[in-house]
Amino acid sequence: MNDTNLKEQPALDAEYDVIVIGAGPAGSTVGALLAEQGRKTLVVDRATFPRFHVGESLIPETYWPLKRLGLIDQLKQTAFPKKFSVQFVTDEGVETMPFYFNEYKEHESSQTWQVLRAEFDQMLVNNARTQGAIVHTGTQVLDILTEGEQVTGVKLKFSSQETRDIRAKIVVDSSGQTGFIASRFKLKMTDPVLKKGTVWAHFKNAQRDTGIDEGATLILQTEGKRSWFWYIPLPDNVVSIGCTGDMEYMFAKDRGNSEEIFYQEVERCIGIKRRLTAAQPVTEFMTTKDFSYHTSQPVGPGWMLAGDALGFIDPVYSSGVFLALKSGELIADAINAAFEAQDFSVSQLSQWYPDYRSGVENFRKLVYAFYTPGFSFGTFLREYPQFKTNLVDILIGDVFKPEVAEMFTVMQEEIPELAMSADPQIALKK
């Protein structure tokens, strides 16, 4: 089912156990897992589905939340390219050996996918409906309902222009980078180091590798490492290609429009230029600016943040969908536990967060290392080969083990920023 006929959407009650704002990967995961446990759950999204979205590359650890959602067999039946590895190309055009995930872990989870987000996200929405969640798309959240500091529900506006107040015990904000609650409560904190911007588009007829490497994610650096390109093969001979660099560099006043900026960077990247010789863009050139941030508080009285509404890290390691799915899973479990205990305090609803934040920090620190001038992962691993496992752990998304962070203690001798905490001690409101 897609959402072409919004009149088919079910009538709404005045109250639910949980309202989820946003039906992307985080919101659909929360909705499906709560409904599966019998919680009366409403998921609302202002968009109609399917809808275009960037962020197409999955990493291996997405397998486990997707398996819990019952979606692995559906994914196996799609035309999404199979992804077995990630490969890095230096600013001099040297193509390093790919990181083949199955060399690290012999399990079917080591093969993942490059997905069309319109189809992938629709699959997740349909699954939430199948599990019993009420999903309303084309429905805008106008405001949060409160009683004192307690969030008690949302004010909705439907495609008919009708508005209604709907109440719930808990409101989960998974509204993506819009960050509905985080914006309302002024919780967003821009990363002090990762002030980056991106230009991207989809292309047809770009040169693709063959065999096991056909679906690989490529990370290609430009001359002088001023920027880098992602290269993500998609179905029907389409490739998603984007270029990311410092905001001040990428969007300087004299650089022209987004398409002109993109092709200026292509000229500075040997690896991407040869792959685009016969390629034509099939979408407009789109931009995202200054997109790395976290929130100063993940949970409050009657509300929780999930996925990109909780925080977002630079896309170089394709962590976005995984963290959306994982945070959605952890939040659903926390809410189920709160209902079972009849304890909806902030401390009860926050128990999942410290371990989750530690995993996110591992991604963030590896991104810092990637952008550090003069730092080479190859040189570092030749000097400290014992840390290759830690590096691969993060590349596949296995970031929640305490030992993963060990290499950063050594790495921060070269990269002082790694000693910085992106998250000062957060005092959660009781």
Secondary structure, DSSP 8 states (H G I E B T S, - for coil): --SS-GGGS----SEEEEEEE--SHHHHHHHHHHHHTT--EEEEESS-SS---S--B--GGGHHHHHHTT-HHHHHTS---EE-EEEEE-TT--B---EEGGGT--SGGG-EEB--HHHHHHHHHHHHHHHT-EEEES-EEEEEEEETTEEEEEEEE-TTS-EEEEEEEEEEE--GGG-HHHHHTT-EEE-SS--EEEEEEEEES-----GGGTT-EEEEE-GGGSEEEEEEEETTTEEEEEEEEEHHHHT-GGG-SHHHHHHHHHTT-HHHHHHTTT-EE-S--EEEES--EEES-SEETTEEE-GGGTEE--GGG--HHHHHHHHHHHHHHHHHHHHHHT---HHHHTTTHHHHHHHHHHHHHHHHHHHSTT--HHHHHHH-GGGHHHHHHHHHT---SGGGGHHHHHHTTT-GGGGS-SS-------
